[in-house]
Amino acid sequence: MTPSPRLTALKDILARVEMATGPDCEIGAMIYELSGINEAHCLDWCRMDMRKDITRDMFLKAWAPSFTASMDPCIDLAERALPGWAWKCGSCCVSDDAWVAPDFNSPHHGARLREEIGPFESGSVWDAGVDIDRCPPGNVPLAMLEAILTALIAIEEKGSA
């Protein structure tokens, strides 16, 4: 079976995150494009201002958050893309760490998550969550993005199975 365009895009973004060693505005653009905000979207806004000079660099500066440089956009992404999931991040002298997992006990999301995810095997993404340890340390947002993207890929693959 051919993977969906969304699954392919998620895997492409994850591969770029895994290779990143620091801030990378292109990753922000890729994430935004996946959510439907792209250069064409920005161009529409610029036309309202009678501007015709929009470039990809301008789009990146104007719209794409610094997912790879700050935790705030990563937290916003986690809460938007994985509603009802628990998350935590940290750093030590060895690694940057991030973990995301469905919060089946959530009074607001637990029932929906159990219904969407269904039965799960012990030790699966659904049971233990996604636990990322990035070595060497130095960019916790990259660890968080890696965890979020890995979870989204697992959700997408489950939906296409």
N, C-alpha and C positions, 0 to 999 in steps of 0.2 A: 504494500500500500504506500502511495506517495504521501509524504508528510504535508500538512497544511502549510500555506504561506506563513501563517503566524508562528507555527512551530519552527519552521526554518529560520525566520527572523529572530526568534528568541535564542535559538542555538548560535546564530551568528553573533548576536550581542554578547552572549555568555562567553564565546571564544575570545572576543575582543577584551572583555573584562578580565578573563583569566590571564591574558598576555600583558595587560596594562600594569605599569609600575607606579603610576601617578595620575594626576588629573588628565582627562582626555575629553574634550568637549564634543568630539564625534560620537562618543558613547551616549551622551545626553541627547544628541540629535537622533540617533538610532532609536532610543527609547521613546522620544517624542513622536517620531514618525510612526512607530508601531501603535501609538495611541490616537493617531489620526491628525496630529498637529505637525504639519510639514511645511516645506518652503512655499508650496502653493497656498496654504492657509495664511501664512504670513504675507504673501504677495497680495491676497485679497484685502487684508487690513491696510496695506500700504496704498493700494489703489484708492481706498476711501480718503486717504490723505493726499491724493493726487501724486503719489510717488511711483516711479517706474524703475528705480535703481536697486531694487532688492537683490542681494546676492546670498549665497549659502552662508558666508561668514556673518553677514548681517543677521540672518535668520538665527544662527546659533547664538549670537550675542544677545539678541532680543528675546528669544523664547526658551531655549533649552537650559534647564537648571544645571548646576554643577554637581551632577550625581556622583562624580568621582572625586570631588574636592570637599564635600560637606555632607554631614549626616542628615541635616534637615530635609533636603530633597529625597534622600533615601527613605527616611521615615515616612514622608508623605506618599512616596511610591508604594511602600509596603502596606500602608493603611488603605490606599486606593485599590491596589492590584490584588491584595490578599486580605479582604475584610474578614475579621474574626480570627485572624491568625495571631499568635503570640510571636514576639521577636526579642532578641537581646544581642548586644554587641560588646566587645571588650578588646583589650590589647595588653600584651605583656612583652617581655624581652624576646620571646620566641616567635610569636605570631599575632596577627589580627584575627579575631574570631567573630563569627556571626551565626545566629541560629534562628530559624523560623519554623513554626509548626502550627497546624490547625488547633485552635483552642476549643475542643469538643465540649468543654464545661462552660463556655460562654453563655450567659443567659440570653444574649441577643443573637448570637450566630451559631451556637452549638448544634441545634437541631438541623439547621440548614446545612452546616458542614457535614454532619453525619449522613444526611440524605444525599448530598452531592458526591461525597467521597465514597460512601457505602462501606461495606466490610473491608477491612484491611488486615494485612498480615503483620505479625509481630516483627519489629525491626525495619518496617518499610518507612518511606518518607512520611506517611500518614501517622505512623505510630511514634517514631523517634524524632521526626522533623528533619530539616536539612541543617547540618552542622558543618560549617566551613572554618578551616584553619589556614590562613594565608601566611606563608613564610617567604621572606622575612617580614616583620611588621613594618608599618609605616603609612598605611592608608586603610583605616577601618571602613570607610565608605565602599571601597572595592570589595571587601569581604561581605558587607551587607548586600551589595548588588549581586554578588555571586550566589548568595543564599536565596534571594528573591527570585532571580532568574531560574535557578535550579528547581525551585518549587513550582514556578509557572510552567516550566517544561514538563514536570511530572504531571501537573493538572491537565495540560494540553494532550499529553500522551495517553492519559487515562481516558480522556474524552474521545479520543480517536480509536481506542482499542475495541 
